[in-house]
């Protein structure tokens, strides 16, 4: 886990003014999204140029309402487009990324 952080601990950090140190750009993007800063989240997702960054990028464009753009990012991530709520998708991505490190 990133900095020994599980999902619940990560979720609690979103009450802080800044993300904790040691997060990947993709996880930091989720953090900024939880804070309501889509632009910063998008910037951080773009900074991670791999399938994980593409997965978060896809979620962000889905949240934005740009399904066509989101679809391209889901394909790049090797993921099927999400059909669950945005909150459920955010949680699923966060849990997967935190468990993978």
VENPE-V895241 format. One line per field, one symbol per residue. ss: DSSP state (~ for helix, > for strand, _ for the rest). phi: phi as a letter, one per 40 degrees, with the letter a starting at -180 (. if undefined). psi: psi as a letter, one per 40 degrees, with the letter a starting at -180 (. if undefined). A space follows every 50 residues. Layout:
# VENPE-V895241
ss = ???
phi = ???
psi = ???
This chain:
# VENPE-V895241
ss = _~~~__~~~~~~~___________~~~~~~~~~~___~~~~~~~~~~___ ~~~~~~~~~~~~~~__~~~~~~~~~~~________~~~~~~~~~~~~~~_ _
phi = .cfgbcdcccdccccccbcccgccdccccccccccgbcccccdccccbca ccccccdcdcccccgccccddccccccgbcdcbccccccdcccdcccccc b
psi = ihffhiddddddeeeidiiiieiiddddddddddeegdddddddddegga ddddddddddddddegddddddddddefiihieiidddddddddddddde .
